[in-house]
Amino acid sequence: MRGPFTVAICGCGSRGLDAYAPFQTAYPEKMKIVAAADPRPERLEKLRALYGVAAERCYPSDEELLAQPRLADVMIIATMDRMHVKDAMAALDKGYHLLLEKPISPDLGECLALREKAHETGRAVVVCHVLRHTRFYAALEDLLRQGAVGRPVTIEASENVAWWHFAHSFVRGNWRRRDTSSPMILQKCCHDMDILRWLASERCVKVQSFGSLDFFRPENAPADAADRCCDCPRRGQCLYDAGTLYLSDPHCGLDVIGPNWPVDVVVTDPTPDKLRQALRTGPYGRCVFRCDNDVADHQTVNLLFASGLTASFTVSAFTERCHRTVKVTGTLGELSGDMAETRLILHRFGQPEEVIDLQKPDGRFSGHGGGDFGVLHSLFDLLASGGTQGLTGIDASVESHVMALAAERSRQQGGQTIDLAAFEQEAIRQCADT
Ligand SMILES: NC(=O)c1ccc[n+]([C@@H]2O[C@H](COP(=O)([O-])OP(=O)(O)OC[C@H]3O[C@@H](n4cnc5c(N)ncnc54)[C@H](O)[C@@H]3O)[C@@H](O)[C@H]2O)c1
């Protein structure tokens, strides 16, 4: 058996450093981090301390890392949404295989260009659709393939983001604006589009969508609200008071969850004093009604697949828990589940209900429902076998991006139905014209 695959991490934030790098500790025989890039010195310092990467192989930018000759077998690209394609193109030219964070890009033309480049270079480009690598969705898909409900006819799915998570990421945080990151239906839900496509096991042909930014808007601010929570007369009473949320809230307060996500996004290595200071001056201390956010806070998508199978999907900020649900109905039964409960309920028509417990321990499925490590196992298995696509290769991923971006077009056009083949052709024509 060959030794570990060597890896360079481009972007050592929550994903690069906190979600993927720990794979080296768990599976040293599979992965060895040998280079990295990030403009934040404290992130590189942490990476070096934890994983023994040489100082001379830590670079302050993607450009400097990519200016070197190829330093590893694989590059993990975990920079922000709009940097992915530029970095991925350069890395493919250098001969790297890629683990690429989603979304590939909010620009469909760029997604298509990267797919073409991956084909030309013959390198593997695995996109981080981590849900396919969770025990929950893997078991669901397996049951459907075995014909547990006969021929699937409808799929109903929901993503419940949770009010505090939405405020953190999509009102105050990095993914609040379409122009600096992506529309919410792509950013948060390209995973869900990918899962619907995978469960349907056929191409999606049309989508239609409604949704808006309903609540986190200036007109919904209480008349006496200040721009920052620390200056606000409602401090301590408002649901979204940043001081309470990040210091003591049961979902995301430092006192309760410790120095973990999302507190460590507000400030690296958080302490109460460092947090208070960051909330006085940084983006996470702003009033949720007075931010510069513009992404939708709720959206619903209807989808038609090639055989006539229909699906409906809803994403909402306004939920207490952060979880996903799904229900598939078929000609012979129905299958449903809540990802947070890690069990599936199968009802074959005319027979008693079966509850399928997915909680049995299994090393491959640890962490984030198994998805973060699962996608790395899948990548290294793929490379060992000489393949290039795998379960979440670029070809499959681009389909989910076409679905999500068409849904966003529909939402902006008041719910008009979008034909996906025509939508993709339009992007191909635009690429050819530029
Ligand atoms: N697969 C998933 O389930 C999932 C979950 C969350 C986020 N994501 C995606 O992962 C990506 C990263 O998200 P994150 O939460 O880690 O964000 P993050 O902000 O924590 O990390 C991004 C990192 O990139 C670094 N960076 C900025 N400019 C750089 C440059 N020029 N060169 C190198 N590094 C640079 C930043 O300093 C930061 O450390 C995003 O595209 C996001 O959409 C995917």
The ligand as an SDF file (V2000), in Angstrom:
LIG
                    3D

 44 48  0  0  0  0  0  0  0  0999 V2000
  -18.8680   21.7270    2.7480 N   0  0  0  0  0  0  0  0  0  0  0  0
  -19.5350   22.3430    3.6880 C   0  0  0  0  0  0  0  0  0  0  0  0
  -20.4410   21.8000    4.2810 O   0  0  0  0  0  0  0  0  0  0  0  0
  -19.1720   23.7540    4.0460 C   0  0  0  0  0  0  0  0  0  0  0  0
  -19.5340   24.2660    5.2950 C   0  0  0  0  0  0  0  0  0  0  0  0
  -19.1550   25.5740    5.5860 C   0  0  0  0  0  0  0  0  0  0  0  0
  -18.4670   26.3300    4.6500 C   0  0  0  0  0  0  0  0  0  0  0  0
  -18.1510   25.8050    3.4390 N   0  0  0  0  0  0  0  0  0  0  0  0
  -17.4060   26.5840    2.4140 C   0  0  0  0  0  0  0  0  0  0  0  0
  -16.0220   26.5470    2.7310 O   0  0  0  0  0  0  0  0  0  0  0  0
  -15.3910   27.7680    2.3240 C   0  0  0  0  0  0  0  0  0  0  0  0
  -14.6200   28.3070    3.5130 C   0  0  0  0  0  0  0  0  0  0  0  0
  -15.5320   28.5300    4.5820 O   0  0  0  0  0  0  0  0  0  0  0  0
  -14.9970   28.7250    6.0780 P   0  0  0  0  0  0  0  0  0  0  0  0
  -16.1760   28.6120    6.9680 O   0  0  0  0  0  0  0  0  0  0  0  0
  -13.8160   27.8930    6.3220 O   0  0  0  0  0  0  0  0  0  0  0  0
  -14.5760   30.2680    6.0000 O   0  0  0  0  0  0  0  0  0  0  0  0
  -13.3990   30.9560    6.7860 P   0  0  0  0  0  0  0  0  0  0  0  0
  -13.5560   32.4250    6.5820 O   0  0  0  0  0  0  0  0  0  0  0  0
  -13.3250   30.4170    8.1690 O   0  0  0  0  0  0  0  0  0  0  0  0
  -12.1110   30.4440    5.9880 O   0  0  0  0  0  0  0  0  0  0  0  0
  -11.6270   31.0230    4.8140 C   0  0  0  0  0  0  0  0  0  0  0  0
  -10.1300   31.1950    5.0140 C   0  0  0  0  0  0  0  0  0  0  0  0
   -9.5530   31.6960    3.8140 O   0  0  0  0  0  0  0  0  0  0  0  0
   -8.5210   32.5810    4.2120 C   0  0  0  0  0  0  0  0  0  0  0  0
   -8.1170   33.4450    3.1010 N   0  0  0  0  0  0  0  0  0  0  0  0
   -8.5980   34.6720    2.7710 C   0  0  0  0  0  0  0  0  0  0  0  0
   -7.9050   35.1680    1.7310 N   0  0  0  0  0  0  0  0  0  0  0  0
   -6.9850   34.2320    1.3970 C   0  0  0  0  0  0  0  0  0  0  0  0
   -5.9730   34.1710    0.4170 C   0  0  0  0  0  0  0  0  0  0  0  0
   -5.7600   35.1750   -0.4570 N   0  0  0  0  0  0  0  0  0  0  0  0
   -5.1980   33.0590    0.3500 N   0  0  0  0  0  0  0  0  0  0  0  0
   -5.3870   32.0230    1.2110 C   0  0  0  0  0  0  0  0  0  0  0  0
   -6.3360   32.0360    2.1800 N   0  0  0  0  0  0  0  0  0  0  0  0
   -7.1240   33.1270    2.2530 C   0  0  0  0  0  0  0  0  0  0  0  0
   -9.1170   33.3340    5.3800 C   0  0  0  0  0  0  0  0  0  0  0  0
   -8.1340   34.0010    6.1660 O   0  0  0  0  0  0  0  0  0  0  0  0
   -9.8010   32.1960    6.1220 C   0  0  0  0  0  0  0  0  0  0  0  0
   -8.9430   31.6140    7.0860 O   0  0  0  0  0  0  0  0  0  0  0  0
  -16.5020   28.6800    1.8440 C   0  0  0  0  0  0  0  0  0  0  0  0
  -16.5330   28.7230    0.4360 O   0  0  0  0  0  0  0  0  0  0  0  0
  -17.7650   28.0350    2.3820 C   0  0  0  0  0  0  0  0  0  0  0  0
  -18.8700   28.2330    1.5380 O   0  0  0  0  0  0  0  0  0  0  0  0
  -18.4830   24.5380    3.1420 C   0  0  0  0  0  0  0  0  0  0  0  0
  1  2  1  0
  2  3  2  0
  2  4  1  0
  4  5  1  0
  4 44  2  0
  5  6  2  0
  6  7  1  0
  7  8  2  0
  8  9  1  0
  8 44  1  0
  9 10  1  0
  9 42  1  0
 10 11  1  0
 11 12  1  0
 11 40  1  0
 12 13  1  0
 13 14  1  0
 14 15  2  0
 14 16  1  0
 14 17  1  0
 17 18  1  0
 18 19  2  0
 18 20  1  0
 18 21  1  0
 21 22  1  0
 22 23  1  0
 23 24  1  0
 23 38  1  0
 24 25  1  0
 25 26  1  0
 25 36  1  0
 26 27  1  0
 26 35  1  0
 27 28  2  0
 28 29  1  0
 29 30  1  0
 29 35  2  0
 30 31  1  0
 30 32  2  0
 32 33  1  0
 33 34  2  0
 34 35  1  0
 36 37  1  0
 36 38  1  0
 38 39  1  0
 40 41  1  0
 40 42  1  0
 42 43  1  0
M  CHG  2   8   1  16  -1
M  END
$$$$
